[in-house]
Amino acid sequence: MKIEDLTKIHKVLGAGLVDHDGALIESRITFDYDAEKLGAMAARVIDRCKESLGIERTSVILYTQNIVLFTRETDKGIFFVVCQKDANLGLVKVKIDKLT
């Protein structure tokens, strides 16, 4: 499975991979938003959670009024997926697990 396969899931708006500094490695965004900003935000969220909780690796799911942001730290970098809040979140999580 590849990042672009995730964007084929109904109501997934985009996915990508950034390094730990937030620099974009790969992305596929299907809506009008800046992948670099999403990646930088994902890296910052992971970094702050690790600092606050004192843990080595983490995953974070952020829910907002309109979207859900999945972030997961991997050996390759920080992976992120953005989807509409009414997307099939279970399916998205299963696909993320397979990809990472």
C-alpha positions as CSV (number, residue, x, y, z in Angstrom):
1,M,0.0,0.0,0.0
2,K,1.2,3.5,-0.8
3,I,0.2,7.0,0.4
4,E,-1.8,7.6,-2.8
5,D,-3.9,4.5,-2.0
6,L,-5.1,6.2,1.1
7,T,-6.5,9.1,-0.8
8,K,-8.7,6.8,-2.8
9,I,-10.7,6.1,0.4
10,H,-14.0,8.0,0.4
11,K,-13.7,11.3,2.3
12,V,-9.9,11.1,2.8
13,L,-8.5,14.5,1.8
14,G,-4.8,13.8,1.8
15,A,-1.9,12.0,3.2
16,G,1.8,12.5,3.5
17,L,5.2,11.8,5.1
18,V,7.5,14.4,6.7
19,D,10.8,14.2,8.5
20,H,11.0,15.0,12.2
21,D,11.6,18.6,11.4
22,G,8.4,18.8,9.3
23,A,10.1,18.8,5.9
24,L,7.9,17.2,3.3
25,I,9.1,13.8,1.9
26,E,6.0,12.7,0.1
27,S,2.4,13.7,-0.1
28,R,-0.8,13.3,-2.0
29,I,-3.5,16.0,-1.2
30,T,-6.8,15.9,-3.0
31,F,-8.2,19.3,-1.8
32,D,-7.0,22.8,-1.8
33,Y,-4.6,22.9,1.2
34,D,-0.8,23.2,1.6
35,A,0.8,19.8,2.2
36,E,3.9,21.4,3.7
37,K,1.8,23.2,6.4
38,L,-0.1,20.0,7.2
39,G,3.2,18.1,7.5
40,A,4.8,20.8,9.7
41,M,1.7,20.7,11.9
42,A,1.9,16.9,12.2
43,A,5.5,17.0,13.1
44,R,4.9,19.7,15.8
45,V,2.0,17.8,17.3
46,I,4.1,14.6,17.6
47,D,7.0,16.6,19.0
48,R,4.9,18.3,21.7
49,C,3.2,15.1,22.7
50,K,6.6,13.3,23.1
51,E,7.9,16.2,25.2
52,S,4.8,16.5,27.4
53,L,4.5,12.7,28.0
54,G,8.2,11.8,28.0
55,I,7.7,9.0,25.5
56,E,9.9,7.7,22.6
57,R,7.2,7.3,19.9
58,T,3.6,8.3,19.6
59,S,0.5,8.5,17.4
60,V,-2.1,11.3,17.7
61,I,-5.6,11.7,16.4
62,L,-6.9,15.3,16.3
63,Y,-10.6,15.9,15.8
64,T,-11.9,19.3,14.7
65,Q,-15.3,20.6,13.6
66,N,-14.7,19.6,10.0
67,I,-11.7,17.3,9.7
68,V,-9.7,14.5,11.5
69,L,-5.9,14.5,11.4
70,F,-4.2,11.2,12.0
71,T,-0.4,11.4,12.8
72,R,2.0,8.5,13.4
73,E,5.7,8.5,14.0
74,T,7.5,5.8,12.1
75,D,11.1,4.8,11.3
76,K,10.7,6.7,7.9
77,G,9.4,9.9,9.5
78,I,6.0,11.2,10.6
79,F,3.0,10.0,8.6
80,F,-0.2,12.0,8.4
81,V,-3.7,11.6,7.0
82,V,-6.4,14.2,6.8
83,C,-10.0,13.2,6.3
84,Q,-13.5,14.6,6.7
85,K,-15.0,13.9,10.2
86,D,-17.6,11.6,8.7
87,A,-15.1,9.4,6.9
88,N,-14.9,5.7,7.8
89,L,-12.3,6.3,10.5
90,G,-11.9,2.6,11.3
91,L,-11.0,1.8,7.7
92,V,-8.6,4.7,7.6
93,K,-6.9,3.5,10.8
94,V,-6.6,-0.1,9.4
95,K,-5.1,1.2,6.2
96,I,-2.6,3.4,8.1
97,D,-1.6,0.4,10.2
98,K,-0.9,-1.6,7.0
99,L,1.1,1.3,5.5
100,T,3.2,2.0,8.6
